[in-house]
């Protein structure tokens, strides 16, 4: 009888060990798949937010009251095909930038506050023209106001 009790005890221990191993395997697979799904979601978000610089060029024009302004612009673009869209609409973008610059007075662009306003105007106006691409930021490479 003692042997049967030992066999039953061994079977219970083996059954418990087997159940624990199965539970560990199931939890490992669940952890793997959950982690994998979260990582792919993060990569998809990163792919959407591809940022690329775009040399918009130099712009020289008269100001509304007196003097002139010469600026060199670089756009920080969001999207894979953003540069392609900007090149296709370059004539519209250049026209819009010249219109903004010609409307400015010397007093409005002579200091850093005025240049920040100008930066925002350029960004907002060009983003209205674009369908798929988006300008995240506008950088001035050079600025001459005279």
Biotite code that builds the C-alpha atoms (Angstrom):
import biotite.structure as struc

atoms = struc.array([
    struc.Atom([0.000, 0.000, 0.000], chain_id="A", res_id=1, res_name="UNK", atom_name="CA", element="C"),
    struc.Atom([2.828, 2.290, 0.722], chain_id="A", res_id=2, res_name="UNK", atom_name="CA", element="C"),
    struc.Atom([4.005, 1.817, -2.830], chain_id="A", res_id=3, res_name="UNK", atom_name="CA", element="C"),
    struc.Atom([0.613, 2.804, -4.259], chain_id="A", res_id=4, res_name="UNK", atom_name="CA", element="C"),
    struc.Atom([0.563, 5.912, -2.100], chain_id="A", res_id=5, res_name="UNK", atom_name="CA", element="C"),
    struc.Atom([4.057, 6.812, -3.334], chain_id="A", res_id=6, res_name="UNK", atom_name="CA", element="C"),
    struc.Atom([2.991, 6.235, -6.949], chain_id="A", res_id=7, res_name="UNK", atom_name="CA", element="C"),
    struc.Atom([-0.101, 8.439, -6.467], chain_id="A", res_id=8, res_name="UNK", atom_name="CA", element="C"),
    struc.Atom([2.058, 11.106, -4.829], chain_id="A", res_id=9, res_name="UNK", atom_name="CA", element="C"),
    struc.Atom([4.577, 10.957, -7.696], chain_id="A", res_id=10, res_name="UNK", atom_name="CA", element="C"),
    struc.Atom([1.777, 11.171, -10.259], chain_id="A", res_id=11, res_name="UNK", atom_name="CA", element="C"),
    struc.Atom([0.365, 14.257, -8.546], chain_id="A", res_id=12, res_name="UNK", atom_name="CA", element="C"),
    struc.Atom([3.775, 15.890, -8.428], chain_id="A", res_id=13, res_name="UNK", atom_name="CA", element="C"),
    struc.Atom([4.387, 15.073, -12.110], chain_id="A", res_id=14, res_name="UNK", atom_name="CA", element="C"),
    struc.Atom([0.924, 16.366, -13.011], chain_id="A", res_id=15, res_name="UNK", atom_name="CA", element="C"),
    struc.Atom([1.555, 19.614, -11.127], chain_id="A", res_id=16, res_name="UNK", atom_name="CA", element="C"),
    struc.Atom([4.958, 20.023, -12.790], chain_id="A", res_id=17, res_name="UNK", atom_name="CA", element="C"),
    struc.Atom([3.391, 19.330, -16.211], chain_id="A", res_id=18, res_name="UNK", atom_name="CA", element="C"),
    struc.Atom([0.640, 21.930, -15.627], chain_id="A", res_id=19, res_name="UNK", atom_name="CA", element="C"),
    struc.Atom([3.181, 24.525, -14.431], chain_id="A", res_id=20, res_name="UNK", atom_name="CA", element="C"),
    struc.Atom([5.360, 23.948, -17.528], chain_id="A", res_id=21, res_name="UNK", atom_name="CA", element="C"),
    struc.Atom([2.347, 24.264, -19.841], chain_id="A", res_id=22, res_name="UNK", atom_name="CA", element="C"),
    struc.Atom([1.280, 27.505, -18.112], chain_id="A", res_id=23, res_name="UNK", atom_name="CA", element="C"),
    struc.Atom([4.820, 28.889, -18.457], chain_id="A", res_id=24, res_name="UNK", atom_name="CA", element="C"),
    struc.Atom([4.877, 28.077, -22.181], chain_id="A", res_id=25, res_name="UNK", atom_name="CA", element="C"),
    struc.Atom([1.468, 29.694, -22.723], chain_id="A", res_id=26, res_name="UNK", atom_name="CA", element="C"),
    struc.Atom([2.461, 32.838, -20.810], chain_id="A", res_id=27, res_name="UNK", atom_name="CA", element="C"),
    struc.Atom([5.757, 33.054, -22.748], chain_id="A", res_id=28, res_name="UNK", atom_name="CA", element="C"),
    struc.Atom([3.884, 32.909, -26.077], chain_id="A", res_id=29, res_name="UNK", atom_name="CA", element="C"),
    struc.Atom([1.398, 35.524, -24.902], chain_id="A", res_id=30, res_name="UNK", atom_name="CA", element="C"),
    struc.Atom([4.190, 37.844, -23.791], chain_id="A", res_id=31, res_name="UNK", atom_name="CA", element="C"),
    struc.Atom([5.971, 37.372, -27.127], chain_id="A", res_id=32, res_name="UNK", atom_name="CA", element="C"),
    struc.Atom([2.918, 38.190, -29.240], chain_id="A", res_id=33, res_name="UNK", atom_name="CA", element="C"),
    struc.Atom([1.900, 41.171, -27.114], chain_id="A", res_id=34, res_name="UNK", atom_name="CA", element="C"),
    struc.Atom([5.406, 42.601, -27.279], chain_id="A", res_id=35, res_name="UNK", atom_name="CA", element="C"),
    struc.Atom([5.598, 41.970, -31.014], chain_id="A", res_id=36, res_name="UNK", atom_name="CA", element="C"),
    struc.Atom([2.319, 43.818, -31.640], chain_id="A", res_id=37, res_name="UNK", atom_name="CA", element="C"),
    struc.Atom([3.383, 46.833, -29.584], chain_id="A", res_id=38, res_name="UNK", atom_name="CA", element="C"),
    struc.Atom([6.739, 47.034, -31.361], chain_id="A", res_id=39, res_name="UNK", atom_name="CA", element="C"),
    struc.Atom([5.129, 46.964, -34.807], chain_id="A", res_id=40, res_name="UNK", atom_name="CA", element="C"),
    struc.Atom([2.711, 49.705, -33.812], chain_id="A", res_id=41, res_name="UNK", atom_name="CA", element="C"),
    struc.Atom([5.624, 51.906, -32.712], chain_id="A", res_id=42, res_name="UNK", atom_name="CA", element="C"),
    struc.Atom([7.444, 51.288, -36.009], chain_id="A", res_id=43, res_name="UNK", atom_name="CA", element="C"),
    struc.Atom([4.328, 52.184, -37.969], chain_id="A", res_id=44, res_name="UNK", atom_name="CA", element="C"),
    struc.Atom([4.058, 55.464, -36.072], chain_id="A", res_id=45, res_name="UNK", atom_name="CA", element="C"),
    struc.Atom([7.740, 56.220, -36.721], chain_id="A", res_id=46, res_name="UNK", atom_name="CA", element="C"),
    struc.Atom([7.342, 55.538, -40.440], chain_id="A", res_id=47, res_name="UNK", atom_name="CA", element="C"),
    struc.Atom([4.526, 58.073, -40.644], chain_id="A", res_id=48, res_name="UNK", atom_name="CA", element="C"),
    struc.Atom([6.668, 60.746, -39.050], chain_id="A", res_id=49, res_name="UNK", atom_name="CA", element="C"),
    struc.Atom([9.588, 60.731, -41.440], chain_id="A", res_id=50, res_name="UNK", atom_name="CA", element="C"),
    struc.Atom([11.180, 64.173, -41.244], chain_id="A", res_id=51, res_name="UNK", atom_name="CA", element="C"),
    struc.Atom([13.309, 65.495, -44.085], chain_id="A", res_id=52, res_name="UNK", atom_name="CA", element="C"),
    struc.Atom([14.874, 68.899, -44.790], chain_id="A", res_id=53, res_name="UNK", atom_name="CA", element="C"),
    struc.Atom([13.994, 70.661, -48.043], chain_id="A", res_id=54, res_name="UNK", atom_name="CA", element="C"),
    struc.Atom([15.988, 73.573, -49.470], chain_id="A", res_id=55, res_name="UNK", atom_name="CA", element="C"),
    struc.Atom([13.321, 76.082, -50.471], chain_id="A", res_id=56, res_name="UNK", atom_name="CA", element="C"),
    struc.Atom([15.875, 78.523, -51.879], chain_id="A", res_id=57, res_name="UNK", atom_name="CA", element="C"),
    struc.Atom([16.639, 82.228, -51.627], chain_id="A", res_id=58, res_name="UNK", atom_name="CA", element="C"),
    struc.Atom([14.057, 84.964, -51.884], chain_id="A", res_id=59, res_name="UNK", atom_name="CA", element="C"),
    struc.Atom([14.841, 88.627, -52.572], chain_id="A", res_id=60, res_name="UNK", atom_name="CA", element="C"),
    struc.Atom([12.080, 91.215, -52.835], chain_id="A", res_id=61, res_name="UNK", atom_name="CA", element="C"),
    struc.Atom([11.100, 94.743, -51.882], chain_id="A", res_id=62, res_name="UNK", atom_name="CA", element="C"),
    struc.Atom([9.268, 95.385, -48.636], chain_id="A", res_id=63, res_name="UNK", atom_name="CA", element="C"),
    struc.Atom([5.899, 97.158, -48.601], chain_id="A", res_id=64, res_name="UNK", atom_name="CA", element="C"),
    struc.Atom([7.209, 100.511, -47.361], chain_id="A", res_id=65, res_name="UNK", atom_name="CA", element="C"),
    struc.Atom([10.951, 100.815, -48.078], chain_id="A", res_id=66, res_name="UNK", atom_name="CA", element="C"),
    struc.Atom([13.986, 98.616, -48.309], chain_id="A", res_id=67, res_name="UNK", atom_name="CA", element="C"),
    struc.Atom([14.239, 94.979, -49.200], chain_id="A", res_id=68, res_name="UNK", atom_name="CA", element="C"),
    struc.Atom([14.442, 91.548, -47.617], chain_id="A", res_id=69, res_name="UNK", atom_name="CA", element="C"),
    struc.Atom([16.583, 88.618, -48.667], chain_id="A", res_id=70, res_name="UNK", atom_name="CA", element="C"),
    struc.Atom([16.083, 85.258, -46.955], chain_id="A", res_id=71, res_name="UNK", atom_name="CA", element="C"),
    struc.Atom([17.186, 81.704, -47.537], chain_id="A", res_id=72, res_name="UNK", atom_name="CA", element="C"),
    struc.Atom([14.683, 79.084, -46.354], chain_id="A", res_id=73, res_name="UNK", atom_name="CA", element="C"),
    struc.Atom([14.811, 75.426, -45.387], chain_id="A", res_id=74, res_name="UNK", atom_name="CA", element="C"),
    struc.Atom([11.618, 73.506, -44.613], chain_id="A", res_id=75, res_name="UNK", atom_name="CA", element="C"),
    struc.Atom([11.440, 70.508, -42.319], chain_id="A", res_id=76, res_name="UNK", atom_name="CA", element="C"),
    struc.Atom([8.931, 68.183, -43.981], chain_id="A", res_id=77, res_name="UNK", atom_name="CA", element="C"),
    struc.Atom([6.827, 65.354, -42.616], chain_id="A", res_id=78, res_name="UNK", atom_name="CA", element="C"),
    struc.Atom([5.926, 62.452, -44.860], chain_id="A", res_id=79, res_name="UNK", atom_name="CA", element="C"),
    struc.Atom([7.599, 60.165, -47.356], chain_id="A", res_id=80, res_name="UNK", atom_name="CA", element="C"),
    struc.Atom([6.398, 61.927, -50.491], chain_id="A", res_id=81, res_name="UNK", atom_name="CA", element="C"),
    struc.Atom([6.528, 65.430, -49.056], chain_id="A", res_id=82, res_name="UNK", atom_name="CA", element="C"),
    struc.Atom([9.545, 66.527, -51.095], chain_id="A", res_id=83, res_name="UNK", atom_name="CA", element="C"),
    struc.Atom([7.920, 65.275, -54.286], chain_id="A", res_id=84, res_name="UNK", atom_name="CA", element="C"),
    struc.Atom([4.779, 67.297, -53.601], chain_id="A", res_id=85, res_name="UNK", atom_name="CA", element="C"),
    struc.Atom([6.783, 70.427, -52.800], chain_id="A", res_id=86, res_name="UNK", atom_name="CA", element="C"),
    struc.Atom([8.710, 70.135, -56.062], chain_id="A", res_id=87, res_name="UNK", atom_name="CA", element="C"),
    struc.Atom([5.456, 69.744, -57.997], chain_id="A", res_id=88, res_name="UNK", atom_name="CA", element="C"),
    struc.Atom([3.960, 72.833, -56.358], chain_id="A", res_id=89, res_name="UNK", atom_name="CA", element="C"),
    struc.Atom([7.163, 74.873, -56.225], chain_id="A", res_id=90, res_name="UNK", atom_name="CA", element="C"),
    struc.Atom([5.780, 77.696, -58.374], chain_id="A", res_id=91, res_name="UNK", atom_name="CA", element="C"),
    struc.Atom([2.764, 78.108, -56.039], chain_id="A", res_id=92, res_name="UNK", atom_name="CA", element="C"),
    struc.Atom([4.948, 77.993, -52.938], chain_id="A", res_id=93, res_name="UNK", atom_name="CA", element="C"),
    struc.Atom([7.401, 80.568, -54.312], chain_id="A", res_id=94, res_name="UNK", atom_name="CA", element="C"),
    struc.Atom([4.535, 82.870, -55.284], chain_id="A", res_id=95, res_name="UNK", atom_name="CA", element="C"),
    struc.Atom([3.004, 82.565, -51.817], chain_id="A", res_id=96, res_name="UNK", atom_name="CA", element="C"),
    struc.Atom([6.348, 83.326, -50.116], chain_id="A", res_id=97, res_name="UNK", atom_name="CA", element="C"),
    struc.Atom([6.929, 86.378, -52.313], chain_id="A", res_id=98, res_name="UNK", atom_name="CA", element="C"),
    struc.Atom([3.397, 87.618, -51.550], chain_id="A", res_id=99, res_name="UNK", atom_name="CA", element="C"),
    struc.Atom([4.017, 87.277, -47.812], chain_id="A", res_id=100, res_name="UNK", atom_name="CA", element="C"),
    struc.Atom([7.386, 89.036, -48.023], chain_id="A", res_id=101, res_name="UNK", atom_name="CA", element="C"),
    struc.Atom([6.110, 91.926, -50.188], chain_id="A", res_id=102, res_name="UNK", atom_name="CA", element="C"),
    struc.Atom([3.320, 92.595, -47.686], chain_id="A", res_id=103, res_name="UNK", atom_name="CA", element="C"),
    struc.Atom([5.787, 93.049, -44.814], chain_id="A", res_id=104, res_name="UNK", atom_name="CA", element="C"),
    struc.Atom([7.066, 96.441, -43.696], chain_id="A", res_id=105, res_name="UNK", atom_name="CA", element="C"),
    struc.Atom([10.566, 97.200, -42.509], chain_id="A", res_id=106, res_name="UNK", atom_name="CA", element="C"),
    struc.Atom([9.323, 97.657, -38.930], chain_id="A", res_id=107, res_name="UNK", atom_name="CA", element="C"),
    struc.Atom([7.581, 94.277, -38.911], chain_id="A", res_id=108, res_name="UNK", atom_name="CA", element="C"),
    struc.Atom([10.689, 92.273, -39.866], chain_id="A", res_id=109, res_name="UNK", atom_name="CA", element="C"),
    struc.Atom([13.531, 94.238, -38.331], chain_id="A", res_id=110, res_name="UNK", atom_name="CA", element="C"),
    struc.Atom([13.706, 92.217, -35.076], chain_id="A", res_id=111, res_name="UNK", atom_name="CA", element="C"),
    struc.Atom([13.536, 88.591, -33.963], chain_id="A", res_id=112, res_name="UNK", atom_name="CA", element="C"),
    struc.Atom([9.872, 88.806, -32.943], chain_id="A", res_id=113, res_name="UNK", atom_name="CA", element="C"),
    struc.Atom([8.957, 89.894, -36.445], chain_id="A", res_id=114, res_name="UNK", atom_name="CA", element="C"),
    struc.Atom([10.964, 87.059, -37.927], chain_id="A", res_id=115, res_name="UNK", atom_name="CA", element="C"),
    struc.Atom([9.135, 84.540, -35.736], chain_id="A", res_id=116, res_name="UNK", atom_name="CA", element="C"),
    struc.Atom([5.823, 85.909, -36.979], chain_id="A", res_id=117, res_name="UNK", atom_name="CA", element="C"),
    struc.Atom([7.129, 85.652, -40.540], chain_id="A", res_id=118, res_name="UNK", atom_name="CA", element="C"),
    struc.Atom([8.219, 82.049, -39.918], chain_id="A", res_id=119, res_name="UNK", atom_name="CA", element="C"),
    struc.Atom([4.729, 81.154, -38.690], chain_id="A", res_id=120, res_name="UNK", atom_name="CA", element="C"),
    struc.Atom([3.020, 82.898, -41.614], chain_id="A", res_id=121, res_name="UNK", atom_name="CA", element="C"),
    struc.Atom([5.157, 81.066, -44.161], chain_id="A", res_id=122, res_name="UNK", atom_name="CA", element="C"),
    struc.Atom([4.564, 77.711, -42.473], chain_id="A", res_id=123, res_name="UNK", atom_name="CA", element="C"),
    struc.Atom([0.787, 78.159, -42.150], chain_id="A", res_id=124, res_name="UNK", atom_name="CA", element="C"),
    struc.Atom([0.268, 79.531, -45.665], chain_id="A", res_id=125, res_name="UNK", atom_name="CA", element="C"),
    struc.Atom([2.275, 76.817, -47.378], chain_id="A", res_id=126, res_name="UNK", atom_name="CA", element="C"),
    struc.Atom([0.642, 74.059, -45.328], chain_id="A", res_id=127, res_name="UNK", atom_name="CA", element="C"),
    struc.Atom([-2.712, 75.298, -46.661], chain_id="A", res_id=128, res_name="UNK", atom_name="CA", element="C"),
    struc.Atom([-1.438, 74.694, -50.206], chain_id="A", res_id=129, res_name="UNK", atom_name="CA", element="C"),
    struc.Atom([-0.216, 71.169, -49.544], chain_id="A", res_id=130, res_name="UNK", atom_name="CA", element="C"),
    struc.Atom([-2.466, 68.122, -49.692], chain_id="A", res_id=131, res_name="UNK", atom_name="CA", element="C"),
    struc.Atom([-0.377, 65.206, -48.390], chain_id="A", res_id=132, res_name="UNK", atom_name="CA", element="C"),
    struc.Atom([2.820, 66.780, -47.139], chain_id="A", res_id=133, res_name="UNK", atom_name="CA", element="C"),
    struc.Atom([3.194, 68.918, -44.067], chain_id="A", res_id=134, res_name="UNK", atom_name="CA", element="C"),
    struc.Atom([5.800, 71.499, -43.121], chain_id="A", res_id=135, res_name="UNK", atom_name="CA", element="C"),
    struc.Atom([6.784, 70.940, -39.510], chain_id="A", res_id=136, res_name="UNK", atom_name="CA", element="C"),
    struc.Atom([9.118, 73.912, -39.232], chain_id="A", res_id=137, res_name="UNK", atom_name="CA", element="C"),
    struc.Atom([10.701, 76.709, -41.262], chain_id="A", res_id=138, res_name="UNK", atom_name="CA", element="C"),
    struc.Atom([14.361, 77.621, -40.820], chain_id="A", res_id=139, res_name="UNK", atom_name="CA", element="C"),
    struc.Atom([16.142, 80.746, -41.994], chain_id="A", res_id=140, res_name="UNK", atom_name="CA", element="C"),
    struc.Atom([19.646, 80.053, -43.322], chain_id="A", res_id=141, res_name="UNK", atom_name="CA", element="C"),
    struc.Atom([20.315, 83.708, -43.963], chain_id="A", res_id=142, res_name="UNK", atom_name="CA", element="C"),
    struc.Atom([18.399, 86.935, -43.405], chain_id="A", res_id=143, res_name="UNK", atom_name="CA", element="C"),
    struc.Atom([19.174, 90.375, -44.758], chain_id="A", res_id=144, res_name="UNK", atom_name="CA", element="C"),
    struc.Atom([16.789, 93.254, -44.123], chain_id="A", res_id=145, res_name="UNK", atom_name="CA", element="C"),
    struc.Atom([17.781, 96.659, -45.400], chain_id="A", res_id=146, res_name="UNK", atom_name="CA", element="C"),
])
